[in-house]
Amino acid sequence: MSQEQHPDSHDDSCSHGHGDEADRRETISLVVSGGLVGAALLAHLTVFGSKNVTAALAFGAIASGGWFLVPKAWAAVRKFRPDINLLVVIAAIGASIIGEWVEASAVVFLFGVAEWLEGWADRRARRATRALLELAPQTARMMRDGRLVEVPVDQVGVGKIIAVASGMSVPLDGVVVSGESSVNQAPITGESVPVDKRVGDPVFAGTINGEGSLEVQVSKAAGDTTLARIIRLVTEAQEQKAPTQRFVDVFARHYTPTVTVMALLISLIPPLAMGGEWSVWLYRACVLLIIACPCALVISTPVSIVAGLTALARRGVLVKGGAHLETIGRLKGLAVDKTGTITEGKPKVQGVEPVGSATESDVLRIAAAIDDHSAHPLAKAVVAHAHERQIAFPRAENYQARSGRGAEGRVDGHDYFVGNHRFTHELGVCSDDVERRLAAVEERGLSVVVVGHRPHDGCKGEVFGIIAVGDTLRPNAKAAVADLHAAGVVEVVMLSGDNQRTADYIARQVGIDVARGDLLPEQKVEAVKALREKHGVAGMVGDGVNDAPAMATASIGIAMGAAGTDAAIETADIALMQDDLGKIADSIRLGRRTLSIVYFNITFALALKAVFLVLTLLGHASLWFAILADTGATLLVIANALRLLRAPKPAAS
């Protein structure tokens, strides 16, 4: 396994660097070594080969296949930290001393093959991620002096116009300024169905344009595109060690010196104490050293983790490291924000109900004047509706947002408020009549925006009207929640700042276990803490910005629809590049599959070592048997881990 992956474990694992030139040299050396081992074995088994010829051929095999082991073994000696390379060198020397030249050469050759295979497995898992780099073209067709010219992408500045022809990959992130087309966004979001793009819609580098022709205004430089950020973050994630991997590294760090001492004692104590033959016990000590090589054990975790991270990245799920992949695999409780997660996050005004002498226009005018300051989805819906109704409104003065409640502002010299049911009670303006009206709206599953005159300076205040705002359920929300339960999530809890009636209505529609409404941001944090205490491992799904405190409190924070949101990619532990809650169930399954493969590989490697340790002490294991078993175990755990890369993609929702 490469040093790049395990910079601090060189002395404890089968690690070695793998540059292209080094790969070629080691491959050639192993081919030569294998040929000489075969020749030495043939000479040993036939009457035509003398002991000297066999020894010469075997020595050539050892020299050609083990030249890169000696410097590492010497480094281990100087640091007083025995590693796998030292174990193999000692075993080869010991076998040579007692005249087992063919077995000594086989030890070196097969260990070299195991090392090469581990390096290949590591590169194979990482190559799948690096292949993403090839998705984005290296050049772009940019408009210059009235004509299109081909220029390198790193020379295209933000704000420039580029042309994307039918069938071409989009070279840079940007916004469509001309044309219509369907774009295959699978490399970024994992969506199986192309997405229609029109003027004003964003496009991402690495996605593939369909039949139409697009002109795109570049919004990000080549090094800052969403694809580049994904590759960078996935690469960083692959370098981070998962808890299981750290355990294995620590285990190997103590395990290797321990078995080295055991081998030394086995070679010395029986001959000295019991009069045993030196050659017999030295041979058994060499076998023990080979059996002790923890190659399969050490490679069992990192290849699995890298393969799992890469498989999820292909599905549009960006996991920030092996630790988070292990956590998602153990997830039992999940808190989800309502707006933008269960619902589309694009609410619309469903009705305006004046109270008292106010008119619909009065209510909308005051509400829009205050909400014009806010980026909240409900506020945007109110402002948009006022524009649709062609109601002119001023921009409120002295605007103040009230977190989890609403906002206040001065319009035409008077103090007004817009807010939720809770805010109405806190201001003391909720009458029995208003309560009945609010209940009627909330029972329909709609959110309420109460508009009124704020109490101040002896003025009691009053409610002018109620705006009913509805958000559309995501089409796959119900199926996604059912899939979460099927994937092993025990409890799904919806957290919302909306009133409890609306939260309950939405929860019933999609099959959510518990709905918590009327929550302030700090109360969402408390709800996530409670869920974590109840289930041990609990996640929080939000937009990566507004729900950051709750996401940080959870065992794992998951951001929805992060493809166009840099902050969401940076904030969350897991970023779903597409607005699809169903991706979480896929992630849980793949996380659990990764964990099961890791645990199986570790158990298998340790069990095999234990069996051969007993056989060695009883004298029933040979060097041939030991090295073949070690190489075979390494091959099996690698093949098992790489199955994650071939995991089938989920069907389109």
N, C-alpha and C positions, 0 to 999 in steps of 0.2 A: 504494500500500500504506500502511496506516495508521501513524501515528506511534506508536500504542499498541504496535504489534507491533515497531517498530524505533526505539526512542527515541534511539538514537545515530546513526542513518543518515539523518537528514532531508536533509542536504546532498548525499547521494550517490545517492539513489534517487528514484523517482516518488512518494515518500510525502507524504501530507497527511492532516490530521485529518478524521474523519467522524462528526460529531455528527448527530443526526436533522435539526435545523434547517439545518445546513450542507449536508447531502445534498439537502434540498429546494431550497435556493437554487441549488446547483450544477446540479441536474437541470433546473430551469427555465431557468437561464442557457444550458445546452447546447442545450436545445430551441430557444430563441430564436436562438442562434448558428447552429445548423444550418439554420434557416429562412432566415436572412439570407445564409448561404453559398450556399444553393441559389438565392436570388434574384440574388445577385451573379454567379453562374455563368451563369444564364439571361440576365442583362443583357449579360454579356461575349460570349455566343455569338450574340446576336441583333443585328439592325441598329437596334433601337429603343433600346438602352441606350448611353448615352454613357460615356466614360471616367470622367467625374465621378460619374455615377450608380453605376457599378460600384465605384468607389473608396469612395463613401459607404456603400454597402451592405456592402462588405467591411470597412470600418472599424467599422461597427456590429457585425458578426459578431465581429471581434477584441475589441472592448470588452466585449461581453456574454459571450463565451466565455473571456476571458483575464483578467478583473479579479482573480481569485484567484491568478494566476501572478506578477503584478508584485511584490507584497510579498515573495514567496519569492525571486524573482530578485534583488531589491535586498538582501535579507539575505545571499544568497550572495556578492554583490559586496563588501559590508561585511566579510565574514569571509575574503575572498580564497580562497573554496573554490567553484569553479564547480560547479553542479549541473544537473540535467535541466531544471528550470524556467528557469534562465538561458539554457541552450542554445536552448530554444524561443523565448524572448523575443527573443534576438539574431537568430535565423533569421527571425522574423516581421518585425522591424524592417528587416533587410537586404533581404528580398524586397519590402517596401513601398518602400524607397529606390529600387530599380531598377524600380518600377512594377508588380511582380507582386502586385497587391492580392488577387486571388482566391486565389492560392496561399498567400499569407500568412495569409488568413482560414481556409483549409482546414487549414493547419498547426496553428493555435491550436485550432480546433474538434475535429479528430481527436485531437490530444493530450489535450484535455479528456475526450473519450470514452474514450480508453485509461486515463486516470487514474480515471475513474468506474468503469470495468470492473474495475480492480484493487481499488478499494475494495469493490466489490460481491463480488468473489471472496473477499476476505479475510473479509467479513461472512458470506458464504455458508458458508465452512468453519467459522467460529466459531459460527454460529447452531445448527449441528447439536449442538454441545456444550452451548450455553446452553439448548437445548430440554429437556435433562435436568432443569433446574430446574422445568419445568412438570409433571414426572411426579408429584411429591409434592403432595398437596392443601395448600392454604393454611389449611385449618381441620381440626379433629379433633372427633369426637364423644366427649366426656369425661363420665364418670359424676360427677354433682354433686348432692348432696342426694337421692340415690336415683333420679335420672332423668338421661337423656342430654341434654346440651346441646352446641350447636355453638360452639366457641371457636377463635380463631386458634392455630396450632401453636406460635407463639413464647410463648404464655401457658400451655402445658402443661408442667408440671414433671416432672423425672425421678421415677419411682415412681408416677405417676398411671396410672389404668386408662382406656384408650380402647377404643371399639368399632369394629370394621371390618366393615361389612356385605358381603354377597356382591356381587362386581363392583366394589367400591371399591378405590382405591389406598390403600396403607398410608401414613399421614401421617408417622410417626416410627419410629425404630428401637425395638425392644422385644422382649419375650419373651411367648409365648402363655401365658395363664393360664386360658383357658377356650375350648372349642370345637376343632373339627378342620376343616381345609380344605386345598385345594391352592392354592399361591401361585405366580404367574408371576414368577420372579426375573430374567428376561432383561435388564431395564434395569441391574441391578447385576452379575450374574455372566455374562450371555450365554447362560445355559442355555436350550435350546429347549423343554425339557419342564418343566411345572409341578412344584414340589416339595411333597410332602405335609408339612403342619405340624400338630403336636399340642402338648399342654401341655408347656412347657419348651423348645420349639424357638424359635430366634431368627427375627425377621422384620425386614425393612429398609424404610426409607422409599422410596417410589417403586415398590415391587413391587405387583402387582395380585392381590387376593384372588379366589379362585375361587367355588365354589358355597356353601361353608360360611360360617358367621358366627364371628368371632373376637373375643375380648377380650384385649387386649395391655397388659402393664405396660411403660410407657415406660422405656427404659434410657439414652437420650441426648437432649439438648436439640436443638431444631431446627437450630441452627448447627453441631452436632457429629455429625450423622447420617453414616452411611457414604456416602450419596449426596452430601451437602454436601461431604464431604472429597474425594470423587472429583472433583467439579466444580472445587473449589479447586485440587487438585493438577494436573488436566489444564490448567486455565487457566494456572497457573504454568509448566507444561511448554511450552505454546505460546509463552510469552514468551522462553524460552531459545533461543538460537541454536545450530543444529547446526553442526558443523565446515565443511560445504560452504557453508552460509549465511554464516558468518564470512569464508570465502575470497572469496565473491562480493562481499560488502560492501567488503572491502579492495581487491579488484580494481577495483570501480566507483569507489572513492575516488581511485585514481590514474589510472584510465582516462578519466574525464570531463575533468579538467584537461588531460590530454595531447591529446585530440582537439580541445579548444578552442584550444589553441596551434596545432595543425595547421591548423585552419580559418583562423585569423588569418594564418598564413604563406601559405596557398593564396590568400587574398584579396589579399595584398600582393606576394609575390615574383614571380609570373609577369608582372603588369603592369609592375613596376619593372624586372625583369631582362630580360624578353623582349618588352616592349612590347605585351603582351596587353590586351584590352579589360577595363576595370575591372568593368563590369556582368556580363560572362561569368564571371569568376573569383570575384566576390562571390556570384553565384548558386550556383556550385559549392561555395563555402565554406558557404553556408546549407544546401545539400543535405547536406553532410558533417555539419553540426551535428545535423540531424534524424536522419540515419543513426546518429550516435553515441549518441543517447539509449538508455541501457541498461535501458529499462523491462522488456522481456521477460526480460533477463538477471537483473535484480534480483528480479523477481516469481517467477522459476522455482523457487526453493528454498522460501521461506516458505509459499506456498500448498500446495505438495506435502507439506511436513512437517506443517502443521496438519491437512490432510485425512487424512494417514496416522494421526496421533495420535487424531483423532476416530473414524476407522473402527475402530481397535482398541478404543477406549473403548466403542463400541457392542457389541463382542463380549465385554466383560467383562475386557479386558486393559488395565491402567493403566500407561502408559509415562511415565516422569518427565521426558521432554524429547526434543528432536530428536536430540541426541547419542546417546542410548540407542536411538532408533529406527534410526539409521544403524548402530550397533554390532550390533544383533540381525540386521540385514540382511547382516552380514558374518560371522556366527557359523559356526565350523567345528568346534569341540569343545565338548562339553557334559558337565558333571559333575552327577550327580543323587544326592541323598540317598535312601537306601532307604525308611526308615520315613516314611510319610505322603506319599511321592511315587510310588514304584513300588508300594508296598503301601498298604492302607487306613489304616494308622496306628492300628488298633484291635485289637491282638493279644489272643489268648485263651490260657489255659493248656490245653495239649493232653494233658498227663500229668505225674505226679509219680513219680519213681523214687528210693526211699530207698536209702541206702548204709549197710552195716553193720547195727547194731541199731536205727537210727532208724525211725520210722513215717512214713507220709505226713502225718499230722496234725502230727507234730513238725516236719517240714520246712516245711510251710506256715505253722505258727505262728511260727517264727523268721523266715522270709522276710517274712511280712506285717508283723511287728512293726517290722522295719527299713524295708521299702518304704513303709510308711504315711507316712513323711516325704517321699517323693519324688513328683514329678509326671511322671516318665518313663513312657512308654506301657507298657513291660514291667513296671515296678513297679506301676502301676495295675492291670494284668491279674492280677498275683499277689494283690494285696489284694482285688480283686473276687472272685477264685476262692475265697479263704479265707472271705469273707462268704457266698458261695453254699453252701459246705460247712458253714456255721454253726460255723466254728472260731473260738473266742474267742482274742484275742491282745492282749498289752499293747503299749504304744507304747515302742519302744526308747529307751534313754538314750544320751547321748554320740554321737549320730548324726553321721557324717561321710561326705560324698559323695566318691567317688574318680572324677574326671572320666575318662570313656571306659573305666572298669573296673567300677564297682559302688558299693557303700557298706558301711559298718561301723556297728555299734552294740552296746550292752550290753542283754541281755535276761536277766532273772532273775539278775543279778549276773555273767553270763558274757559274754565278748566273742565276737561272731559276725560273719560277713560274708555278703553276697550279691554275686554278680558274674559276669562272663563268663569264658570259657575263659582269656583272657590273665591275668586277676586270679588265677585258681587257680594258674597257673604262677609268677606273681610272689610269691605267698605261700608257695610251695614245698609245696603240699598235693596236687598232682596225681599220683596213682599210675597204674600201668599199667592197673589195673582201671577207675579213673575215666576214664582216657583212652579206653578202649574204649567205655565207656558214652556219653561225650560224642560220639565219632565216629559212633556209631549214630544219635544224635538229630540231629546236624548234617547227616548225609547225607540225612535226610528233609526238609531245607530249613527246619528249625525252629531258633529261637534257644534258647540254654541259659542258665538262671539257676542257678548253682552256690551251694549253701547249706552253710555249714560253720562250724566253730569256728576262730577266728583265732589263729594262733600268737602267743604272748606269754609273757614271763617264764619261759622254759625249756620252755613247752608247745609241742609240735610242731604242734598243730592237726590238723584232719581234716575231710574232706568228709562231711556228713550226708545230702545228697541232691541230685538234679538235677531242676529243673523245666523241662519242655519248653514253650516258648511259640511259638505260630504266628500269623503275621499274614497276612491274606488279600490276594492280589494284586488290584490295581484291575482291574475288568473290561476297561477299554480300554488297559491298560498296554502289552500287546504291540503292538496296532495303533498306539498313540501313538509307540512307539520306532521302528517301521517307517516311520511318517510323518515322523519327525525325519530319518531317513536319506534319505527321498525328497525332503525339503525342502532337502537339501544339507549336513546335519551329517555330517562325516566320521567322527567317533568319539564314542560315548556311553559314559561311564565312570560306574559306580555306586560310590559311596563309602559305607561302612557301618562302624559300630563292632562289628557282629556278626562272628562267626568267618568265616573264609575259605570254609569248606565251604558255609555257609548263603548267603553272598553269591554264590558260584559257581552254586548251585542256582537262586536267584532270577534271576540273569543269563541262565542257559540258558532259563528259562521264557519270558522276554519278549524275548530277542534282543539283549541289551546286549552291546557289544563287549568291555569290560573290567570286571571286578569287583574292587574293592579292599576287603578285609575287615580286621578287627582294627585299625581306625584310631582313633587318639586325635584330638581336635579339631585339634591343631596339625599332625597328619599329614595331615588333610584339606586344610589350607591348603597344605602342600607338594605334595599331589597336584594341586590346582588350579593352582599355579604351574607345575608340570611340563606340564600340559595346555596352559596358555597359551603357554609357550615352544615347545611342539611345533606348535601350530596358529595362533599369533598372536592370534586372537580366540577366547576360550573363556568360556562361561557356567557359572554354578553355580545349581542349583535346590534350594531348601530351604524351611524354614518361616519364614524371615525373622528368627528370633530365635536359636535354638540354632546355626544354621549361619552366623551373621552374619560371623565372621572369614573363612570360606571364600568367602562371597558377596562380601565386600569385596575379596578378593584377585582374584576373577575379573574379566574385562573387563566383565561385566554380571551382576548378581545378580537372580535371579528367585524370587519368593515364591509358593508354592502356597496356594490357598484363603484369600486374604486378606480376604474379605468380612466375616468376623467378627473379624478381628484387626487392631487399630489399629497395633500394633507392626510387623506385616508390611508394611502399606501404607507406613509411614514408612521402614522399613529398606531395602527392595529398590529396584532401579532399575526393575524391571518387577514388577507385582503381578497375579497371576492371581486374579481374584475368585472363581473356581470351582475346585474340586479336579480339574482336568482337564489332564493333561500334554499332551494334543493341542493345547491352545491355543498352546503354544510353537511348534509347526510352523506354525500359522496366522500367528503373529506374525512368524516368520522370512520366510515368503512375502510378507507384506504389507510388511515392512521392505525386502526386496529389490526388490519392485515399486516402492516409494517411491523407493529409490535409483536404479533404472533410469530412472524418470520424471524425477527431478532431473537426472541426467547427460544424458539426451536433451535436456531443455529448455535446459540450459546450452550443450551442443554446437550445438544448432539456432540459438540466439540468436547465439552467437559466429560461426558459419559465415555466417549471413545478413548480419551486420555486415561481415564480411570481403568477401563478394561485392559488396555495395553500395558499399563503400569503393573497390574497384577500378573499378566502373562510374562512380562519381562523378568520380574522377580522370581517367577517359577521356572524360568529358562525356556519358555515356549514361544518366544518371539525372536525374530531375526532382524538384522538391519534392513534387509529387503522388505520384509513385512512391515516394519516400522515406517520406512520412508514412503512406501506405497499407500499405507493407511493415512499418513499425514497429508500427502498430496491429494489423495482421494477425498479426504474430509474437506480440504480447502476448496476443491472443485465443487463439491456438493453444496457448501454454504454459499459460494459465489453464484452458482446456478439458481439456487433457491431465492437469493436476494434479487437477482436480475429479473425474476418473474414479475416483479412490481412494475417494471417498465412496459411489460406487455399486458398489463391490466386493461380490460376493455373499457372504452369510454361509455359513460352512461347514455341512455337513449335520450333524445330531445324531449323536453317537457311538452 
